[in-house]
Amino acid sequence: MLTRARLIATVFASAAVAGWSCTSHLTYYQDVQPIIEAKCEGCHNPEGIGPFSLQTADEVIAQKSLIASVVPAKVMPPWPPANNCNAYSPDRSLSDAQITTITEWINQGAAIGNANSQHTAAPTVGMSRIDYSMQMPQPFTPLLSPDDYRCFLLDWPATTGKYVTGFGVLPGDAHIVHHSIAYVARPAQVATYQALDGADGHPGWTCFGGPNGTSTPNAKGGGFGSLATQWLGAWAPGAPGNDFPAGTGVLVDPGSKIILQVHYNTSSTPPAPDQTTVNVEVADSVQKPAYVMPFTDPSWLQGNMAIPANAPDTMYNYSVDPTPYMGLLTEQLINDDAPFTVYMSALHMHTRGSSIQGRIDKADGTTECQLDIPQWSFNWQGSYTFSDPETFSPGDQLYLECHWNNTAANQPFINGVQVVPHELNWGETTEDEMCLEVLYVTQ
Ligand code: HEC
């Protein structure tokens, strides 16, 4: 007997043969849920930093008009790199096909579909294992609103040298931990940071642009501290943590400490105690020891990076072939005058930055883009691992270009008051700027 459902199915089947557009009738469970699960739920869950949850069909449908505006505009998911520069893994962005699926589904009326046809999301790649979990020694409740950048000193448990081969962060209160960056304080640097720790009567210390964030405002040339402190990794919500490129790792000596910089944002939930954990995977040896190398124009650190008040677009750029000095730049890990491999890039400016790009200008005239952030956002910093590592050879140039907008409209708020534009220069505080690329390199 031909039931009504059977009849409809038959009509749809012949439509499929005829190629009618109604064959592409999209449903939540069949087409949209796998994308939302993989690319949105890491932040949009009841505990996450997203302002609402997107875990159920009803929750997604309730937000469909906002989703229809932010997804095609590429505002969500937050993914600052330009897509014509380089390929990264992991990559939080949506493909054009995924954007079309979401917008078409909403245009077609956001049908829910059959929960039984639910797809299972592709497994997210995380760290292969966790060897050390290092928690903030005490809970901390953000003091500054809406953004507080705070550094904490975590004990490093190993008593012999270990290579960090994977990195992840487990937020204590995922409502407010917006992003975080971990650094290594070498044994000789530990005392400096211990002196900052707790000095204002609260755990840790305020550290806006990097671990030395409490240095005097506008201290010209005072910003070298953070450059001498090794980056270990950067993390944003939704990232399960990841292994470093196979066979590589960053040496951490016994007696070191980990500095965890946490960006707290309390614009959608009130400040609450947080105790975040850094997870690492370690190895006793690796094939290729890695170095996290800062790259910038040394003369900017001397105060030669003046950004005039009210200027809408001030640009500084710098290029250099660092191969003659690689030993010096990497504590002798990489040989002078030899090719080296670049796996990862992170770019860093402060709040008046408008765009930043790092690339390799090859000796043969070609260019290899590393990372291009066309609309800089201080609140969405990260490190990006290249899908294919790049080789830098003697004769090539590393190139860095930064732009700033120092007009009244692009000033940060300090304690609720927007700063009046003034001349900026290199330094560590909100009142200063930086232009820096951080590269993960091996021989
Ligand atoms: C890395 C974390 C993160 C991921 C991943 C993410 N969001 Fe968001 N989303 C946020 C935060 C935080 C906000 C609040 C606004 C802000 O801070 O930019 C937000 C805001 C929104 C808004 C409200 C925008 C407005 O104008 O009010 C929508 C809609 C949204 N997200 C949809 C999505 C969708 C759809 C995805 C996946 C395709 C996604 N988000 C992935 C963190 C995230």
Residues whose N, C-alpha, C, O or C-beta is under 5 A from the ligand:
A	BS01	HEC	K39 C40 C43 I49 G50 P51 Q63 L66 I67 V70 M76 P77 P78 P237 G238
